[in-house]
């Protein structure tokens, strides 16, 4: 069974995301994806939302033929780290090595996203070398410079790591731009996680100029909307 999974997706529960949970699922289904991993920054609130609204279940099985993998993109002290298949509290600022241990304690996978992309807090090679990671995101559709993906691919090949591709979508239109193609008969969360750490095919496509613009524009509007709440109250 061939399953197409976008393993790095953000909702509006991320500080820089704008996609409603329902819109993410609708977009993914429309593009023929079998499922996604929801990986908001330093929060699993969208996982709770999906659970509460019937898009996910505790058994880790598909709902109406679509499987959502719980996860998080943790801002560690050394850079960003994906947890795939687990639910974590806000661990922002904790060392990457400690976060990996907490991820593995849940039976989840630790996968660094967009390594080498220092503009987007990729974990440096000197840190990666010492991390007990399960796979590496070697194609990120939203990478700052395309050579960063090539460097990630070369590193994964050198170290013999399984590879993933993902959209890193922050807007529903970008979901599924890139994804990982998994060949497994076990269409459950456990089956998907077990297949991720094997050899897989990657669908590699970059964000369109339109989606890149939407990401930048939406993030700017979101920050602008929040700005007044951060201003001090005027003196009386």
C-alpha positions, 0 to 999 in steps of 0.5 A: 500500500502506497501512502503519501504523507506530508510530515511537517505541517503548521496550523494557526496554533503555531505563532507564525501559522494561519491555517485552520485545522479543518482547512488543512485536512480539506487541502490534504485530502483534495491533493490525494494525501493519505495523511499529515503530521501536525507539527506546530511550534512548541505546542500540541494544541492542534492535536487536542483540537483534532482529537476533540473534533473527531479528526483523530483518535487515541487508537492511532487509526485513520478517520474516514481514510485519513491519518493525522500523526501527532507531533510538534516542532520544538525550538531547542537550544540548538535549533528546531527538532520535529517530534513525530508520533508524540505529544509534548509540552512546551520544551522551548529552550531545552537542549536538543539531546534532552528533547530527543530522549523525551521523544524516544520515551514516548516511542516517537521519532526525532527528525531535525527539519531543514538542517543547514538552514541557519536562517530558519534555526536549522540544527548545526552539523556539530550538534547533529553528529552527536544526536540520536536522531531517527531520520532527517528532513532532506527536502523542505519545500520552503527552504531559504536556499535550495542548496540547504536541501542538497547539504541535508541530503548529503549528510543523511546519505553519509550517515545512513539516515532515513530521509523525509520530504515535507512542505513545512506548510504554514498556509493550507494551500501549501500542504502537500507541496512536498511529501514522503511516499511510504510503502506499508500495509500497516495504515496506522500511526505505528505502521507509518512511524515504523516505515518512516525509519526505512527507505522511502521515496520522496516527492520534491517540489518547492513552494510556488511564488504565490505560496511563498508570498502567502506565507510571508504576507500572512505572517506579517499580518498576524504579527501586525494584529498582535502588535497592539496587545504588546504595547503599553497602555497610554498614560491617563 
